[in-house]
Amino acid sequence: MLKAIKSSIIIFLIVCCANTKLNAQHTFTVDNKPQLNLYQDTLKALSNEVANATDDMDRFEKNALFIKKLTVALKINNSFNFDFDSLQRISILKSPDNSFRIITWFVPTNEGTYKYYGAIQMGTANGTLKLFPLIDGSSSLADTDMITTNKNWLGARYYEMIPVLVNGKSPYFIFLGWKGNNTKTTKKVIDVLSFEKGEPVFGKNIFQTVKNGPLKNRVIFEYNKQNTMTLTVDRNVNMIVFDHLAPYDPKMVGNFEYYAADLSFDGYKLNWGKLTLVEDVELKNEPSANDDFYGKPVKASTVILKRN
């Protein structure tokens, strides 16, 4: 059994879902499952129409219908606990304490760019809807390292959530996300969500990307679109690990169209509230971006990750 953790210790919450009971902040039952199943069938059909549309106008019209129908479905009492697990093209990640879930997806354009959509649904005590729409502000952000809100969100499709609790204060949540960019490059992001006075805030000054350098609010990776990049949590080294990206030619430094994984790995390790870069991480197993984790508290210096 772990020793009692003093209030000054930072607690990093990451682990998997099997055989661990979680003390949820809210508990819900779905009384309207048949109705929600009907909405899910309609949403699945609309999602397929978005994917199969051949021109942008039709694609975005169908996506607008999808958003309207999803909003109506979420207004159904206790929809928070309905998984919508037939909607394979959208990502739904729920916080360990059932306080919220975040829904994200993207729509590609014929030009090779992407538009991102999403919402944060709060877990209200009476099951009524409290929703924060996520407005993609990627094209208008003057600085991608700035703190943003749900109204100027740096869009991405999130696939992994890492809850963090600091000194017993309100937790924040680290998200790993895929962010298709254009015809030449793809991006992946590490972003942070917290709530201030009940409002969502994205970005947090915790990323130490260079030793003794200034902290950043988020991390963005960019690389050649024809290549792939691993960005996930690895339980063997207790870090967020990722492929080290480098240009094919040293003359192309800073030109991300020529960047790809070089077969080495780096990582971010939680160290007293900061995510510190660790270079040349040795991995025993192939990392997977599909592992799901939820948390129980452990010391920040001994983060334990478990598989399902």
C-alpha positions, 0 to 999 in steps of 0.5 A: 500500500502506498504511504500517505501522500502529503498535500505538497506532492504532485499527483499524476493520474494515469492508468488503465480501466480494468479491475479498478473501481473509480470514485466518480464525482457524478453517477448517472443512469441512462433512462432514455437509451432507446431514444438515444439509440435512434439518434445514434443511428441517424448520426451514424448515417450522417457521419457516413454521408460526410465521409462519402461526400465528393465536394466541400459544400455537400460535406459541410452541409452534412456536417452541419446537420450532424452537429444539429442532430448531435446537439438535440441528442445531447439535450436528452436527459442523462445523455452524458452516460450514453457512449455513442460508441457506433460513431467511429469517426468521432472521439469521445474521452470522459474524465475519470471523475465523470465531471466532463467528456470531450467530443472531437472530430474533423472534416477534410476538404478537397484542398487537403486541409482540415476543419475541427469540431468538438464540444465539452459536455459537463456531467451535471448532477441532474443530468441536464445539458451543459455544453461548451462548443469548441470553435476551431481557431487554428487559422486565426491564432497569431501564436499557437502557444497562447492560452485559448478558450473553447471559442478559439480552440487549437483544433485536434482530434484527441485520442488520449487523456492524462488527468493530473492533480496538483497539490490537491487543487482542481485537476488539469487534463493533458490531451494527445491529439491528431491534427491533419494540416495540409497537403504537405504536413501533418501535426500532432499536439499535446495540449492541456485543458483546465477549468477556471471559474467553470470555464474551459481553458486550453494550454498551461505553462508546464512544458519544458522543451529545452533544458533551462529554457522557457516553459511552453503552454503546449507542444506541436509536432509537424512532419511530412504527410506521407510519414507516421509518428507515434505519440502516446503514453508508455507504461514501461518508462512512465512517460509520454513518448514520441518519435524524434522528428528530424529533416531528411537533409540537415539543410532543411531544418525548420522546413517540416515538409522534410521531417520524419521519424528517425527511429529514436524516441524522446519523452516528456516526464512529469517532474514537480508540475512540469513536463520535462523533455527526456531525449533518447528514451529506450523503449522495450515494447512498441508504443500504441496510440490506442491504449486507454488510461484512467487514473488513480493517484500515485507519486509523481516520481513513480508514475505507474501505468497499467494495461487493460 
